[in-house]
Amino acid sequence: MGDLQGQTYLVTGASKGIGREVCLALARAGVRVVLLARNSSELEQTTANVQAIAPDSYATPCDLGVPAAIEEAAQTILASEDAIHGIVHNAGDIHPIKPLFAADAEDWARSMMVNVVGVQHLTQALAPVLQGEHRVRVTTISSGAALRPLASWSAYCTAKAGLDMWTRCLAEEGREHNITAVSVAPGIVDTAMQTTIRSASEEDFPLRANFVGYHEDGQLSDPEDVAAALFPLMTAHTLEQSGQRFDVRDL
């Protein structure tokens, strides 16, 4: 992991869950970490924990559902960095958990913003520190929902499928800029998103009992274990792997 010394990685959804553990793993490897998430006490605490390991790391509060917030965060990063060597697009939103015909249009649109449109916006805004002679590795956090339609998850399924294709497009176009991109499905992980899913009503989400069962049966993965499995892929995936989709359970 010595070759990561001096590199800078941006992690979205950095305040908790998989994002938090990825930030800590990167910091331990000598990486300068830029933590991006909505402003919260969790972001402050995670930033403090990361800075205790990698003091030059810092947080940039941002809501990926708000274009103006993305522009502001990007300008902060551009003013601080000459080059970014990796991005982990981890932020995601499961809302709305509603039948397709009952979902609020604004909630559906926000899901597209957070899960895929904001990813494009942020990455494009950071082009000056991504495009260059240095090597850049981009990892997007996918989901089994990208491949399988689930009742009441129409927004999330659609967005994650779009994110997978966005990753492939970046891999295709990034070649000339020494940028590679992979997507990886993390499995069912014990995060706040799973709590949200279990909190949905049976009326809104007919499969709720399944997810309650996953939790009760101990089938949820620990975020720290998932981050450890992800680490080699997000920091060392090859040109030949660029554009591929992985499942963390196969790593």
TORKOL-4160 file (C-alpha; in steps of 0.2 Angstrom, whole numbers, padded with zeros to 4 digits, m for minus):
251
<pt num="1" X="0000" Y="0000" Z="0000"/>
<pt num="2" X="0015" Y="0011" Z="0000"/>
<pt num="3" X="0011" Y="0018" Z="m0018"/>
<pt num="4" X="m0004" Y="0026" Z="m0011"/>
<pt num="5" X="0007" Y="0038" Z="0000"/>
<pt num="6" X="0003" Y="0056" Z="m0006"/>
<pt num="7" X="m0012" Y="0052" Z="m0016"/>
<pt num="8" X="m0029" Y="0060" Z="m0013"/>
<pt num="9" X="m0046" Y="0051" Z="m0014"/>
<pt num="10" X="m0063" Y="0059" Z="m0013"/>
<pt num="11" X="m0077" Y="0048" Z="m0005"/>
<pt num="12" X="m0095" Y="0053" Z="m0006"/>
<pt num="13" X="m0107" Y="0047" Z="0008"/>
<pt num="14" X="m0092" Y="0048" Z="0019"/>
<pt num="15" X="m0101" Y="0051" Z="0036"/>
<pt num="16" X="m0106" Y="0034" Z="0040"/>
<pt num="17" X="m0108" Y="0016" Z="0035"/>
<pt num="18" X="m0097" Y="0010" Z="0020"/>
<pt num="19" X="m0091" Y="0027" Z="0016"/>
<pt num="20" X="m0084" Y="0030" Z="0034"/>
<pt num="21" X="m0075" Y="0014" Z="0034"/>
<pt num="22" X="m0068" Y="0017" Z="0017"/>
<pt num="23" X="m0062" Y="0034" Z="0022"/>
<pt num="24" X="m0053" Y="0026" Z="0037"/>
<pt num="25" X="m0045" Y="0012" Z="0027"/>
<pt num="26" X="m0038" Y="0025" Z="0015"/>
<pt num="27" X="m0031" Y="0036" Z="0029"/>
<pt num="28" X="m0022" Y="0021" Z="0036"/>
<pt num="29" X="m0014" Y="0018" Z="0019"/>
<pt num="30" X="m0007" Y="0036" Z="0019"/>
<pt num="31" X="m0020" Y="0044" Z="0008"/>
<pt num="32" X="m0026" Y="0062" Z="0010"/>
<pt num="33" X="m0045" Y="0060" Z="0010"/>
<pt num="34" X="m0058" Y="0072" Z="0005"/>
<pt num="35" X="m0075" Y="0068" Z="0014"/>
<pt num="36" X="m0091" Y="0073" Z="0006"/>
<pt num="37" X="m0108" Y="0071" Z="0014"/>
<pt num="38" X="m0122" Y="0081" Z="0020"/>
<pt num="39" X="m0118" Y="0092" Z="0035"/>
<pt num="40" X="m0121" Y="0082" Z="0051"/>
<pt num="41" X="m0113" Y="0077" Z="0068"/>
<pt num="42" X="m0108" Y="0060" Z="0060"/>
<pt num="43" X="m0098" Y="0069" Z="0046"/>
<pt num="44" X="m0089" Y="0080" Z="0060"/>
<pt num="45" X="m0085" Y="0064" Z="0070"/>
<pt num="46" X="m0079" Y="0054" Z="0055"/>
<pt num="47" X="m0068" Y="0068" Z="0049"/>
<pt num="48" X="m0060" Y="0070" Z="0066"/>
<pt num="49" X="m0057" Y="0051" Z="0066"/>
<pt num="50" X="m0049" Y="0052" Z="0049"/>
<pt num="51" X="m0039" Y="0067" Z="0053"/>
<pt num="52" X="m0032" Y="0058" Z="0068"/>
<pt num="53" X="m0024" Y="0046" Z="0055"/>
<pt num="54" X="m0021" Y="0057" Z="0040"/>
<pt num="55" X="m0020" Y="0075" Z="0046"/>
<pt num="56" X="m0021" Y="0084" Z="0029"/>
<pt num="57" X="m0039" Y="0076" Z="0026"/>
<pt num="58" X="m0054" Y="0087" Z="0026"/>
<pt num="59" X="m0073" Y="0087" Z="0024"/>
<pt num="60" X="m0083" Y="0096" Z="0011"/>
<pt num="61" X="m0101" Y="0096" Z="0016"/>
<pt num="62" X="m0113" Y="0093" Z="0001"/>
<pt num="63" X="m0130" Y="0087" Z="m0003"/>
<pt num="64" X="m0129" Y="0078" Z="m0020"/>
<pt num="65" X="m0147" Y="0082" Z="m0023"/>
<pt num="66" X="m0144" Y="0101" Z="m0024"/>
<pt num="67" X="m0134" Y="0106" Z="m0040"/>
<pt num="68" X="m0129" Y="0123" Z="m0031"/>
<pt num="69" X="m0121" Y="0113" Z="m0017"/>
<pt num="70" X="m0112" Y="0102" Z="m0029"/>
<pt num="71" X="m0104" Y="0117" Z="m0038"/>
<pt num="72" X="m0099" Y="0125" Z="m0021"/>
<pt num="73" X="m0091" Y="0109" Z="m0015"/>
<pt num="74" X="m0082" Y="0106" Z="m0032"/>
<pt num="75" X="m0075" Y="0124" Z="m0031"/>
<pt num="76" X="m0069" Y="0121" Z="m0013"/>
<pt num="77" X="m0060" Y="0105" Z="m0019"/>
<pt num="78" X="m0053" Y="0113" Z="m0034"/>
<pt num="79" X="m0045" Y="0127" Z="m0024"/>
<pt num="80" X="m0037" Y="0114" Z="m0012"/>
<pt num="81" X="m0031" Y="0101" Z="m0024"/>
<pt num="82" X="m0019" Y="0099" Z="m0039"/>
<pt num="83" X="m0024" Y="0081" Z="m0043"/>
<pt num="84" X="m0037" Y="0069" Z="m0037"/>
<pt num="85" X="m0031" Y="0051" Z="m0039"/>
<pt num="86" X="m0047" Y="0042" Z="m0035"/>
<pt num="87" X="m0066" Y="0044" Z="m0031"/>
<pt num="88" X="m0077" Y="0032" Z="m0022"/>
<pt num="89" X="m0095" Y="0037" Z="m0027"/>
<pt num="90" X="m0103" Y="0029" Z="m0012"/>
<pt num="91" X="m0117" Y="0041" Z="m0008"/>
<pt num="92" X="m0135" Y="0034" Z="m0011"/>
<pt num="93" X="m0153" Y="0036" Z="m0006"/>
<pt num="94" X="m0166" Y="0023" Z="m0006"/>
<pt num="95" X="m0181" Y="0035" Z="m0005"/>
<pt num="96" X="m0194" Y="0034" Z="m0011"/>
<pt num="97" X="m0200" Y="0017" Z="m0005"/>
<pt num="98" X="m0217" Y="0018" Z="m0013"/>
<pt num="99" X="m0226" Y="0009" Z="m0027"/>
<pt num="100" X="m0222" Y="0017" Z="m0044"/>
<pt num="101" X="m0239" Y="0024" Z="m0046"/>
<pt num="102" X="m0239" Y="0031" Z="m0028"/>
<pt num="103" X="m0222" Y="0039" Z="m0028"/>
<pt num="104" X="m0221" Y="0058" Z="m0027"/>
<pt num="105" X="m0213" Y="0065" Z="m0042"/>
<pt num="106" X="m0201" Y="0076" Z="m0033"/>
<pt num="107" X="m0195" Y="0062" Z="m0022"/>
<pt num="108" X="m0192" Y="0051" Z="m0038"/>
<pt num="109" X="m0182" Y="0065" Z="m0046"/>
<pt num="110" X="m0172" Y="0068" Z="m0030"/>
<pt num="111" X="m0167" Y="0049" Z="m0031"/>
<pt num="112" X="m0161" Y="0052" Z="m0048"/>
<pt num="113" X="m0151" Y="0067" Z="m0043"/>
<pt num="114" X="m0142" Y="0059" Z="m0028"/>
<pt num="115" X="m0139" Y="0042" Z="m0035"/>
<pt num="116" X="m0134" Y="0046" Z="m0053"/>
<pt num="117" X="m0136" Y="0064" Z="m0059"/>
<pt num="118" X="m0126" Y="0071" Z="m0045"/>
<pt num="119" X="m0112" Y="0059" Z="m0048"/>
<pt num="120" X="m0111" Y="0065" Z="m0066"/>
<pt num="121" X="m0112" Y="0083" Z="m0060"/>
<pt num="122" X="m0098" Y="0082" Z="m0047"/>
<pt num="123" X="m0086" Y="0071" Z="m0058"/>
<pt num="124" X="m0088" Y="0084" Z="m0072"/>
<pt num="125" X="m0085" Y="0098" Z="m0061"/>
<pt num="126" X="m0069" Y="0091" Z="m0055"/>
<pt num="127" X="m0062" Y="0088" Z="m0072"/>
<pt num="128" X="m0047" Y="0100" Z="m0070"/>
<pt num="129" X="m0040" Y="0089" Z="m0056"/>
<pt num="130" X="m0045" Y="0072" Z="m0064"/>
<pt num="131" X="m0039" Y="0075" Z="m0082"/>
<pt num="132" X="m0020" Y="0074" Z="m0083"/>
<pt num="133" X="m0005" Y="0063" Z="m0084"/>
<pt num="134" X="m0008" Y="0056" Z="m0066"/>
<pt num="135" X="m0018" Y="0039" Z="m0064"/>
<pt num="136" X="m0036" Y="0041" Z="m0058"/>
<pt num="137" X="m0047" Y="0026" Z="m0052"/>
<pt num="138" X="m0066" Y="0029" Z="m0050"/>
<pt num="139" X="m0077" Y="0017" Z="m0040"/>
<pt num="140" X="m0096" Y="0017" Z="m0040"/>
<pt num="141" X="m0106" Y="0008" Z="m0027"/>
<pt num="142" X="m0119" Y="m0002" Z="m0036"/>
<pt num="143" X="m0133" Y="m0013" Z="m0030"/>
<pt num="144" X="m0141" Y="m0029" Z="m0034"/>
<pt num="145" X="m0156" Y="m0018" Z="m0037"/>
<pt num="146" X="m0147" Y="m0012" Z="m0053"/>
<pt num="147" X="m0150" Y="m0029" Z="m0060"/>
<pt num="148" X="m0166" Y="m0035" Z="m0052"/>
<pt num="149" X="m0183" Y="m0025" Z="m0052"/>
<pt num="150" X="m0190" Y="m0024" Z="m0034"/>
<pt num="151" X="m0208" Y="m0018" Z="m0030"/>
<pt num="152" X="m0208" Y="0000" Z="m0023"/>
<pt num="153" X="m0190" Y="0003" Z="m0027"/>
<pt num="154" X="m0192" Y="0009" Z="m0045"/>
<pt num="155" X="m0182" Y="0025" Z="m0042"/>
<pt num="156" X="m0168" Y="0016" Z="m0034"/>
<pt num="157" X="m0167" Y="0002" Z="m0046"/>
<pt num="158" X="m0168" Y="0014" Z="m0061"/>
<pt num="159" X="m0154" Y="0025" Z="m0054"/>
<pt num="160" X="m0142" Y="0011" Z="m0049"/>
<pt num="161" X="m0144" Y="0003" Z="m0067"/>
<pt num="162" X="m0140" Y="0020" Z="m0074"/>
<pt num="163" X="m0125" Y="0022" Z="m0062"/>
<pt num="164" X="m0119" Y="0006" Z="m0069"/>
<pt num="165" X="m0120" Y="0012" Z="m0087"/>
<pt num="166" X="m0112" Y="0029" Z="m0082"/>
<pt num="167" X="m0097" Y="0019" Z="m0075"/>
<pt num="168" X="m0095" Y="0010" Z="m0091"/>
<pt num="169" X="m0096" Y="0026" Z="m0101"/>
<pt num="170" X="m0083" Y="0034" Z="m0090"/>
<pt num="171" X="m0072" Y="0019" Z="m0092"/>
<pt num="172" X="m0074" Y="0021" Z="m0111"/>
<pt num="173" X="m0071" Y="0040" Z="m0112"/>
<pt num="174" X="m0058" Y="0040" Z="m0098"/>
<pt num="175" X="m0045" Y="0030" Z="m0107"/>
<pt num="176" X="m0037" Y="0045" Z="m0115"/>
<pt num="177" X="m0036" Y="0054" Z="m0098"/>
<pt num="178" X="m0029" Y="0039" Z="m0089"/>
<pt num="179" X="m0045" Y="0037" Z="m0079"/>
<pt num="180" X="m0052" Y="0020" Z="m0076"/>
<pt num="181" X="m0069" Y="0016" Z="m0068"/>
<pt num="182" X="m0077" Y="0000" Z="m0060"/>
<pt num="183" X="m0094" Y="m0003" Z="m0051"/>
<pt num="184" X="m0096" Y="m0015" Z="m0036"/>
<pt num="185" X="m0111" Y="m0021" Z="m0028"/>
<pt num="186" X="m0108" Y="m0022" Z="m0009"/>
<pt num="187" X="m0121" Y="m0035" Z="m0004"/>
<pt num="188" X="m0133" Y="m0032" Z="0010"/>
<pt num="189" X="m0124" Y="m0022" Z="0023"/>
<pt num="190" X="m0129" Y="m0016" Z="0040"/>
<pt num="191" X="m0131" Y="0002" Z="0037"/>
<pt num="192" X="m0143" Y="0016" Z="0040"/>
<pt num="193" X="m0151" Y="0012" Z="0023"/>
<pt num="194" X="m0156" Y="m0005" Z="0029"/>
<pt num="195" X="m0164" Y="0003" Z="0044"/>
<pt num="196" X="m0174" Y="0014" Z="0033"/>
<pt num="197" X="m0180" Y="m0001" Z="0023"/>
<pt num="198" X="m0185" Y="m0010" Z="0038"/>
<pt num="199" X="m0195" Y="0005" Z="0044"/>
<pt num="200" X="m0205" Y="0006" Z="0028"/>
<pt num="201" X="m0224" Y="0000" Z="0029"/>
<pt num="202" X="m0230" Y="m0016" Z="0023"/>
<pt num="203" X="m0242" Y="m0007" Z="0012"/>
<pt num="204" X="m0228" Y="0003" Z="0004"/>
<pt num="205" X="m0216" Y="m0011" Z="0003"/>
<pt num="206" X="m0222" Y="m0029" Z="0001"/>
<pt num="207" X="m0205" Y="m0036" Z="0003"/>
<pt num="208" X="m0202" Y="m0028" Z="0020"/>
<pt num="209" X="m0203" Y="m0044" Z="0030"/>
<pt num="210" X="m0188" Y="m0051" Z="0019"/>
<pt num="211" X="m0177" Y="m0037" Z="0025"/>
<pt num="212" X="m0182" Y="m0039" Z="0043"/>
<pt num="213" X="m0178" Y="m0057" Z="0042"/>
<pt num="214" X="m0161" Y="m0053" Z="0034"/>
<pt num="215" X="m0157" Y="m0043" Z="0050"/>
<pt num="216" X="m0164" Y="m0055" Z="0062"/>
<pt num="217" X="m0155" Y="m0069" Z="0055"/>
<pt num="218" X="m0138" Y="m0060" Z="0055"/>
<pt num="219" X="m0136" Y="m0060" Z="0036"/>
<pt num="220" X="m0131" Y="m0042" Z="0035"/>
<pt num="221" X="m0112" Y="m0038" Z="0032"/>
<pt num="222" X="m0102" Y="m0027" Z="0043"/>
<pt num="223" X="m0097" Y="m0010" Z="0034"/>
<pt num="224" X="m0079" Y="m0012" Z="0040"/>
<pt num="225" X="m0078" Y="m0030" Z="0032"/>
<pt num="226" X="m0085" Y="m0023" Z="0016"/>
<pt num="227" X="m0073" Y="m0008" Z="0015"/>
<pt num="228" X="m0058" Y="m0021" Z="0018"/>
<pt num="229" X="m0064" Y="m0031" Z="0003"/>
<pt num="230" X="m0067" Y="m0016" Z="m0008"/>
<pt num="231" X="m0050" Y="m0008" Z="m0004"/>
<pt num="232" X="m0039" Y="m0018" Z="m0017"/>
<pt num="233" X="m0052" Y="m0015" Z="m0031"/>
<pt num="234" X="m0054" Y="0004" Z="m0028"/>
<pt num="235" X="m0036" Y="0007" Z="m0026"/>
<pt num="236" X="m0028" Y="m0005" Z="m0038"/>
<pt num="237" X="m0040" Y="m0010" Z="m0051"/>
<pt num="238" X="m0032" Y="m0012" Z="m0068"/>
<pt num="239" X="m0035" Y="m0005" Z="m0085"/>
<pt num="240" X="m0041" Y="m0022" Z="m0090"/>
<pt num="241" X="m0054" Y="m0022" Z="m0077"/>
<pt num="242" X="m0060" Y="m0004" Z="m0081"/>
<pt num="243" X="m0079" Y="m0004" Z="m0086"/>
<pt num="244" X="m0083" Y="m0020" Z="m0077"/>
<pt num="245" X="m0095" Y="m0023" Z="m0063"/>
<pt num="246" X="m0090" Y="m0033" Z="m0047"/>
<pt num="247" X="m0099" Y="m0041" Z="m0032"/>
<pt num="248" X="m0090" Y="m0038" Z="m0016"/>
<pt num="249" X="m0094" Y="m0056" Z="m0011"/>
<pt num="250" X="m0083" Y="m0062" Z="m0025"/>
<pt num="251" X="m0068" Y="m0052" Z="m0021"/>
